[in-house]
């Protein structure tokens, strides 16, 4: 039996040795490879795998994590209410709790055909840029649609009309492997119906976005700007890297343009601002940084609706609640990798490198010594992302710019935890709009700068495809 296992291991490993001669050869796991989040890594692989605090948090600090978790999970209510700490929802909103989009702190999904609301998928709106809007684009990144704003809200409080309803239909697109295997992809067709405030601008641009997983965000925030930017320069980038581009975005607190790193197009500079904009756009909640409701001039009832501000004008989300939610979102831990020494996983890792996937999905960083939280400092992490923008081709294009990101640009999505998506979120729908129903479909949608890698994968036979997927599912 042991001889049979050895022959199987050797055969699987040999699958990966058929391509680029200069690609690394992995015959065993790298030291510490299973600890994707360094000392913060947790050992969990069930539906709660994305919901644990950093493993190195002290018991006292875990109390703050738990309180932040309660504000992330619990629903906000309509004002006025006796629940003054959680009132002020709306007037226009997409959901009443963060957890409704980030299911079990995991990945969202497109709406089902009979769904009343999109819930964990947002639709961003804008109109084309022009020099007349230069200052607005500098500070907002886009020119919002004049009547509906920058994001479609499909829910509203009583007395206010929702902005519209979202539906997604799909058209099949076939892709054929070199060995003749056909994979049917699905191309989304976004439909906005039941518009509550009249027609949209005729040149409105739309971008559907599912909620990304929440794990490891504090570690990504703790990577220094310099370490990210070194991969934007051919002279300093890793030799196998596809040189990416940084998004430059507006920092609401510092009132200046800085490096973007969060969101599907790296449109937010830090976690606090990401949280603030989610409270505002997704739930219609005010904060010190954004002390206004997301109502346009055409939405009179929205502007006149009651709010949950304090008697002295304090925002609906207090600075203390925002601090606790920030601590929670910084410290959602990355689960440990599985089966890192499996021959099939190692074979898939070799194929991943030979296809050139690591050119954008940069395997590792070391976080800064000056991280916002001491537990996140000086950690060797393995997110498999460069956090930079890349042209992903016409097939994935939303044709909508965001700050310096163009209509075909997307930030490289981190891959850590991706193999636990089914366990955590109950589905395997990937990419920015959830069009891919599994990891293989997600790979096959890659184009633009990733076209060569996609073509390489299309040359894989069945055993090689299985090995590549085994590696991705181990992350």
TARA-V699738 format. One record per backbone hydrogen bond with DSSP energy under -1.0 kcal/mol. NH is the residue of the N-H (numbers start at 1). CO is the residue of the C=O. If there is no record, write none. Layout:
NH & CO
NH & CO
//
This chain:
5 & 1
6 & 2
7 & 3
8 & 4
9 & 5
10 & 6
11 & 7
12 & 8
13 & 9
14 & 10
16 & 13
17 & 14
23 & 20
33 & 30
35 & 32
36 & 34
38 & 35
40 & 37
41 & 38
42 & 334
49 & 46
51 & 48
54 & 331
55 & 40
57 & 54
62 & 58
65 & 61
66 & 62
67 & 63
68 & 64
69 & 65
70 & 66
71 & 67
72 & 68
73 & 69
74 & 70
76 & 96
77 & 86
84 & 82
86 & 83
88 & 77
89 & 77
90 & 283
93 & 155
94 & 282
95 & 282
99 & 72
100 & 97
101 & 98
102 & 98
103 & 101
105 & 102
106 & 103
108 & 211
115 & 112
120 & 118
122 & 209
124 & 207
125 & 150
126 & 205
127 & 143
133 & 130
134 & 131
137 & 133
138 & 134
139 & 135
140 & 136
141 & 137
145 & 149
149 & 145
152 & 123
155 & 93
157 & 91
160 & 157
163 & 153
165 & 193
167 & 191
169 & 189
171 & 187
173 & 185
175 & 183
177 & 181
178 & 458
180 & 177
183 & 175
185 & 173
187 & 171
189 & 169
191 & 167
193 & 165
196 & 163
204 & 201
205 & 126
207 & 124
209 & 122
210 & 432
211 & 120
214 & 105
216 & 332
217 & 214
220 & 216
221 & 217
222 & 218
223 & 220
228 & 224
229 & 225
230 & 226
231 & 228
232 & 229
236 & 233
237 & 233
241 & 238
242 & 359
244 & 231
245 & 389
249 & 258
251 & 256
255 & 251
258 & 249
260 & 247
261 & 268
262 & 268
266 & 263
268 & 262
274 & 270
275 & 271
276 & 272
277 & 273
278 & 274
279 & 275
280 & 276
281 & 277
282 & 278
284 & 280
285 & 279
287 & 290
295 & 293
299 & 296
300 & 298
303 & 299
304 & 300
310 & 314
313 & 310
317 & 286
322 & 318
323 & 319
324 & 320
325 & 321
326 & 322
327 & 323
328 & 324
329 & 325
330 & 326
331 & 327
333 & 52
336 & 42
337 & 34
338 & 474
342 & 339
346 & 342
347 & 343
348 & 344
349 & 345
350 & 346
351 & 347
352 & 348
353 & 349
354 & 350
355 & 351
357 & 352
359 & 356
360 & 357
361 & 357
362 & 360
365 & 381
367 & 379
368 & 222
371 & 368
376 & 373
377 & 374
381 & 365
382 & 36
384 & 363
385 & 362
389 & 245
390 & 410
392 & 408
398 & 407
399 & 407
402 & 405
403 & 141
405 & 402
409 & 406
410 & 390
411 & 264
412 & 388
415 & 383
416 & 383
417 & 475
418 & 415
420 & 417
421 & 418
424 & 420
425 & 421
426 & 422
430 & 436
434 & 431
436 & 430
442 & 438
443 & 439
444 & 440
445 & 441
446 & 443
449 & 391
450 & 447
451 & 448
454 & 450
455 & 451
456 & 452
457 & 453
458 & 454
459 & 456
460 & 457
465 & 461
466 & 462
467 & 463
468 & 464
469 & 465
470 & 466
471 & 467
472 & 468
473 & 469
474 & 471
475 & 472
//
